[in-house]
């Protein structure tokens, strides 16, 4: 290729190829969704709606975080390589500028994939919140859903009754009790008036005596405090591991896009032995 033709080809190349970025982001999101669905199916999840997830050990939480890093390596590695490979070839010798542009395309793909995943997650969360919230109002609905997800077993024990009474709907009472129990994780705990009010509801709905209702409320408040503490610890660990996975994903997006750019310019199929390939290049 002549220098004049090479210069014309370089000038016709777009600085940002959004078609390749979009394709790579969709591919990365698809691989990520597939692997996360598999991990959720085999139990590699830091948090769950099941009441028994809190009995898992911190080692399982750590294993779940390492699985998130593996998901980031696979999904963003494939997406970054595909993004750079689908760019129009420049037919120029690989250099610092071309590698930088390929790496930046990998980062753009990483950001767009995260944006797509966030939009899908927000839409799913909004749908679940509207269908699961038993109380009206935005704040009340959010607190009710959080209480049902974290304290579902405690709420069942709180309103457990041995009297058969068909047709009684206690959704609002469960939501109200969940909002009261969420106060147990605070510095001041559940106030005395809330304890008394909750005991009256339990005595009325469960058909138990006042002393038994008081004992049940005190026991459930203590269990709820422990459950919320474990949920908070799991959330903090999950946040750190997700941040680590995303940073690893950004790095692998950059380097895999550079590899994809080299293969694009040299017109060869991928061989995943980077040190060997660098010696041959």
N, C-alpha and C positions, 0 to 999 in steps of 0.2 A: 504494500500500500504506500502510495506516495505521501510526502509530508503535507502537500496541499489538500489531498483528499482526507487524510487523517485529521487535519485541522478542521475541515468542513464537518466531518462526522462529530467531532468533539463539540463544535459549536451548536450542532442541532440537538444534542442531548439535553433533555430537561434536567434542571438542577434537582427537582423532586418529582419522582415518578409515582403519582398517587395511585395509579392502577395497580402497579406491582405492590405497593404498600398495603392497599386494601385487600388484595388477594392473599398476601402473607399474613395479615392480621386475622382474616377469616379462617385461614388454615390453622393458625396458632390457637385461636379460640376453640375451634373444633377439636383439636387434639387435647387441649386442656380440659374441655368439658368431658370428653371420653374418659380420660384418666381419672378425673375427679369423681365421676360416676362410679368407676370401678373401685376407687379407694373408699368411697362411701359405702359401697356394697359389701366390702370385706371388713368394714369397721374401722378404717383409718380416718377417723374424724375426731377433732378436738372437742367439739360440742355436738350435742344431739338433743332432739326433742324427747327421747326415751328417758324415763326416770332412772334407769340403771347406769347411764353413762357417767354419772358422778363417782361410781365405784371403781372406775378405771384408774390405773396408776399413772404417775407423771411420766413413766417410761413410755406408755402408750401415747401420751400427748407428744413426747419428743419424737417418737416414731412417725406420728402423723405429720409433724412439722418437716421431718426429713423427706417424707413422701411429697409434701408440697414443693420442696426444692427440686426433687426429681421431676415433678410435673413441669416446673418452670424450665428446667434444662431441656426436656423433650419438646415441649410445645414451642417455646421461643427459639430453640435451636432450629427446628424444622421451619418455623415461620420466617426467621431471619435469613436462612439459606435460600428459601423459595423467593423471598422478596428481592434479594440481590440477583438471583439467577434469572428472574423474569424481567429484569431491566433490559432495555435494548443494548446490545453489545457495542462498545466503542471501537473495538479492533485496535486498541492502543496497548502499548506495553504496560503491564501493571506498575503503578507508581503510588507515591504517597497520597496524591490528590484523589485518584480513583478509589483507593482503599478507604480514604476518609469518607467519600461520598457513599460508598457501599455501607460502611459502618453506620453513618447517619440514617440511611434508609432502614437499617435494622432497628435503630432506636425509634424512628417514626412508627414502624410496624409495631414495636413493643407498646408504645403509648396508645395507638389506635386499638390494639387488641384489649388493653386494659379498659379503655373507654367503652368498647362494645360489651365486655363482660360486666362492667359496672351498670350499664343501662339495663341489661337483661336481669341482673340481680335486683336492681331497684324496682323494676316492673313486677318481678315475681314477689318481692317483699310487699309491695303495695297491694297486690292481689290477695295474698295470704292474710294481710292485716285486715282488709275489708271483710273477708269471709270469716275470719276467726274471732274478731273482736266482738264480745257480747255486750259492750256498753257503748253509749254514744259519746261523741266528742273525740277530738284528735288525741289529747293527752290521756284521757281515760282509756281509749282503745289501745294505745301503745302500751300502757302499763298493764292492761288486762292480758294482752298477748304475751308480754314478757313474763307475767306471773304464771300463766298457763304453761308456757314452755319450760320454765325453770322449776316451778313449784306445783306441778300437776299432781304428783303423788301426795304431797302434803295437803293439798286442797281436798283430795279424795278422802283422806283420813279425817280431815276436819269435819266434813259434813256426812260422814258415814252414819247410816241409820239402819237399825234392824227391824224397822216397821215398814211394811209394804204399803206404799202410798203412790199409786200410779198417777201419771199426768201432772206431777209437780215439777215446775220448771224453776231451777235455782241458778240459772246462768248469771243473772245480775248479782246474786249473793256471792257466787264464786268469784266474779270479777271484783266486787267490792272487797271481799276477803283477801284476794290476791294483792290489791293495792295496799291494804293494811299490812300484810305480811312482808311486803317489800321494804317497809320501814325498819324491819328488824336488822337490816345491814347497816343502818345509819349509826351515827355516834350516840344518839340518845335512845335508840331502840324504839320499840312500839310504846306509845304513851298509854297511861293507865286507862284513860277514857276509851281509847280504841280497844284495849283488851276487854273492858267491860262490855262494850257494844258488840264485839265479836263473840263473846261468851253468850250473850243473849240471843244472837242469831243462831249459834250452834245449838243451844238448848231448845229453841223453837223449831228449827228445821230437822235436827237429828232426834228429837224426842228424848233427850237425856236430862238428868237432874242438873241443877246449877253447879254443885261442886264438881261433878264429872265434866261438865262443859268447861269450867275453869281449868281443870287439870289438862284437858285435851288442848285447849288454846295455848296454855303455857308450854306444853310439850311440842306442839306444832311450831310455835314461834322459835323455840330453840333449834329445832330441825331446819327451819327455813333459814335461820341465820347461818348455819353451817353450810347449807346448800348454796346460798348466795355467795358465801366466801369461796367455795370451790369453783363456782361459775365465774367469779371475778378473776381468780387465779388462772383458770383455763383461758379466759378471754385475753388476759395480759400475755400469756405465753403464745397464744394463737396470733396476736398482733405482732409480736417480735418475729415469729417464724414466717408470717406472711410478708413482712417487710424484708426479711433476709431472702426469701424466695423471689420477691420482685426485683431486688437488686441483682441477684444472680441471673435472673431472666434478662435484665438490661445488658449485663456483661456478655452473656451467651448470644444475645441478639446481635450485638456489635461484631463479635468474632465470627459467628456463623455467617453473617452477611458478608464479611470480608472474604471468607472461604468461597461463598457462592459467587462473589464477583470474580475471583481468580478462575474458577471453573467456567464462568461465562466467557471471559476473555480468551481462555485457552481452548474452549470448546470440548471439555471432557466431562465424563460422568463423575459423580462424587465418590471418593474413596476416603473413608473416615480414619485416616492415619496421618494426622497433620504434620508431625515431625518428618516422616518419610517424604511427604509431598513437598515440604519446604526444601528438602535437599535435592529433590528432582527438578524443582522449578528453576 
